[in-house]
Amino acid sequence: MTDALHTELLQLALQAARRAGDLLRDGRPADLAVAATKSSPVDVVTEMDLAAEKAITDLIAERRPDDGFLGEEGSSTEGASGIRWVIDPLDGTVNYLYGLPTWAVSIAAEQDGEAVVGVVAAPMRGEVFHAVRGRGAWATGAWAGERKLTCRPTAPLDQALIATGFNYVTEVRTQQAEVARRLLPLVRDIRRGGSAAIELCDVAAGRLDGYYERGLHPWDCTAGDLIAREAGARTGGLSGRPVSGDLLIAATPGVFAPLQRLLEDFGA
């Protein structure tokens, strides 16, 4: 029964993510990036964000009316089924505004508070990542058919490619910049893609050795966190704590512990 339910949830999440991704890709005005410093483009992005979330919640509610929702754009209902959908209709909003391809639709299904399904669709990269708890992580993209994801073999920390992100609050950004400054000489390099969901999937796909960020919300990372773990990565926060808004770390098993220690030492 559980396997059948999780398969149902996965198929629904995939359909909803593709529907929202198509809406965002095809509905984006061609000249949006030209006026990126004006207020009107931001309004357009907000409208697209809201429309994408509505497309997702309408589809899910039609199929599963008793489920709950937690969405970035305000969808928040308890539900009565034990299933809650955690939704970010547009992760990487600034990238979307500027016409950069690194943005995604992120949808996770939780059962009794634990993530059991995760889907991250990156339309401009032509990729869809997905995982079901206990069944591994998979993706479709430029390669033929469906690909099973496995994180990279562990590298020494000084050869690890690490990604991070920065908050929009000045005080927090300043502290994050200091952590990155101290970390940079100790790793191969640092990347900043601008979408937590995609960074987590890139850890799962072996494109990064690790990723960390402070200030994330559940809708930013619930789907990607499950995908990374199902691909063999370790995820967590500081001092053995679980992932939270204080800090998310995702990395190959051998990189996770030394990266976590450094971030603790640096006050992340």
Summary of the structure (lengths in Angstrom):
residues: 268
radius of gyration: 17.9
end to end distance: 42.2
largest distance: 51.7
contacts: 951
relative contact order: 0.13
helix: 44%
strand: 24%
